[in-house]
Amino acid sequence: MEKIIGFHESVLELGSGSPVVYLLLGFIALVAITGQWMLYYKCDLPGLACIVPIWNVTTFLKIMGRPAWQVFIVIIPPPIIFWGFVMNPGAIGYSLAVLSAVVFIGYMARVYYELLYCFNQTSTLDFILCYTLNGLYVLWLGMADATEYQGTYKEVLAKKAPKIKGENNF
């Protein structure tokens, strides 16, 4: 509890004693929720899911057509990384943190790659922007009229796959 009070006091000192920092953080959160709500709306998914923590991740993964159990790959590594680098600075803690970070970063890179395909944003610039500004890029995907949801990753790949001549493609 003392750490939380200390954090609060340092935030108030940063804003010269005013709650401006908290208001700014609240505004950023509101913009992020709005962008993600619009992203879910484009995908015909419930927008309310962007507010509920675990449902949020499950719904985001559903956009790419990933199974719900993969939510654990997104939720479990960050606390392990925090524990390994901050709470337990020993060899085992660092090793677990690095291993978790590699798994998490690799998985999320793949998820964002598939997200770009789901919205038909496949240029090199799109990939660079998504990987460097991922939160802002997802916000843009949700808010921009130029983007349209094409379906899950497998559906998009099936649409782009060349038809074999003479094969019955129903």
Contacts in CASP RR format, 6 or more apart in sequence:
PFRMAT RR
TARGET T0000
AUTHOR 0000-0000-0000
METHOD contacts of the structure
MODEL  1
MEKIIGFHESVLELGSGSPVVYLLLGFIALVAITGQWMLYYKCDLPGLAC
IVPIWNVTTFLKIMGRPAWQVFIVIIPPPIIFWGFVMNPGAIGYSLAVLS
AVVFIGYMARVYYELLYCFNQTSTLDFILCYTLNGLYVLWLGMADATEYQ
GTYKEVLAKKAPKIKGENNF
11 21 0 8 1.000
11 22 0 8 1.000
12 18 0 8 1.000
12 19 0 8 1.000
12 21 0 8 1.000
14 21 0 8 1.000
15 21 0 8 1.000
31 139 0 8 1.000
32 135 0 8 1.000
32 139 0 8 1.000
33 50 0 8 1.000
33 51 0 8 1.000
34 143 0 8 1.000
35 50 0 8 1.000
35 138 0 8 1.000
35 139 0 8 1.000
35 142 0 8 1.000
35 143 0 8 1.000
36 47 0 8 1.000
36 50 0 8 1.000
36 56 0 8 1.000
36 60 0 8 1.000
36 138 0 8 1.000
36 139 0 8 1.000
36 142 0 8 1.000
37 47 0 8 1.000
37 50 0 8 1.000
38 142 0 8 1.000
38 143 0 8 1.000
39 63 0 8 1.000
39 138 0 8 1.000
39 141 0 8 1.000
39 142 0 8 1.000
40 46 0 8 1.000
40 47 0 8 1.000
40 49 0 8 1.000
40 50 0 8 1.000
40 59 0 8 1.000
40 63 0 8 1.000
41 47 0 8 1.000
41 142 0 8 1.000
42 141 0 8 1.000
42 142 0 8 1.000
42 147 0 8 1.000
42 148 0 8 1.000
42 149 0 8 1.000
43 62 0 8 1.000
43 63 0 8 1.000
43 118 0 8 1.000
43 149 0 8 1.000
43 151 0 8 1.000
44 149 0 8 1.000
45 59 0 8 1.000
45 62 0 8 1.000
45 63 0 8 1.000
46 59 0 8 1.000
47 59 0 8 1.000
49 55 0 8 1.000
49 56 0 8 1.000
49 58 0 8 1.000
49 59 0 8 1.000
50 56 0 8 1.000
50 59 0 8 1.000
54 71 0 8 1.000
54 75 0 8 1.000
57 71 0 8 1.000
57 74 0 8 1.000
57 75 0 8 1.000
58 68 0 8 1.000
58 71 0 8 1.000
60 111 0 8 1.000
61 67 0 8 1.000
61 68 0 8 1.000
61 70 0 8 1.000
61 71 0 8 1.000
61 74 0 8 1.000
61 111 0 8 1.000
62 68 0 8 1.000
63 115 0 8 1.000
63 118 0 8 1.000
63 149 0 8 1.000
63 152 0 8 1.000
64 111 0 8 1.000
64 114 0 8 1.000
64 115 0 8 1.000
64 118 0 8 1.000
64 152 0 8 1.000
64 153 0 8 1.000
65 152 0 8 1.000
65 153 0 8 1.000
65 154 0 8 1.000
66 111 0 8 1.000
66 114 0 8 1.000
70 107 0 8 1.000
73 103 0 8 1.000
73 104 0 8 1.000
73 107 0 8 1.000
74 104 0 8 1.000
74 107 0 8 1.000
74 108 0 8 1.000
76 100 0 8 1.000
77 100 0 8 1.000
77 101 0 8 1.000
77 103 0 8 1.000
77 104 0 8 1.000
78 100 0 8 1.000
78 104 0 8 1.000
80 96 0 8 1.000
80 97 0 8 1.000
80 100 0 8 1.000
81 97 0 8 1.000
81 100 0 8 1.000
81 101 0 8 1.000
81 104 0 8 1.000
82 97 0 8 1.000
83 93 0 8 1.000
83 96 0 8 1.000
83 97 0 8 1.000
84 90 0 8 1.000
84 93 0 8 1.000
84 94 0 8 1.000
84 96 0 8 1.000
84 97 0 8 1.000
85 93 0 8 1.000
85 94 0 8 1.000
85 97 0 8 1.000
108 134 0 8 1.000
109 131 0 8 1.000
112 130 0 8 1.000
112 131 0 8 1.000
112 134 0 8 1.000
113 127 0 8 1.000
114 153 0 8 1.000
115 130 0 8 1.000
115 138 0 8 1.000
115 141 0 8 1.000
116 122 0 8 1.000
116 126 0 8 1.000
116 127 0 8 1.000
116 130 0 8 1.000
117 150 0 8 1.000
117 153 0 8 1.000
117 156 0 8 1.000
117 157 0 8 1.000
118 149 0 8 1.000
118 150 0 8 1.000
118 151 0 8 1.000
118 152 0 8 1.000
118 153 0 8 1.000
118 156 0 8 1.000
119 141 0 8 1.000
119 147 0 8 1.000
119 148 0 8 1.000
119 149 0 8 1.000
119 150 0 8 1.000
120 147 0 8 1.000
120 148 0 8 1.000
120 150 0 8 1.000
120 156 0 8 1.000
121 130 0 8 1.000
121 141 0 8 1.000
121 147 0 8 1.000
129 137 0 8 1.000
130 137 0 8 1.000
130 138 0 8 1.000
140 147 0 8 1.000
141 147 0 8 1.000
150 156 0 8 1.000
150 159 0 8 1.000
163 169 0 8 1.000
END
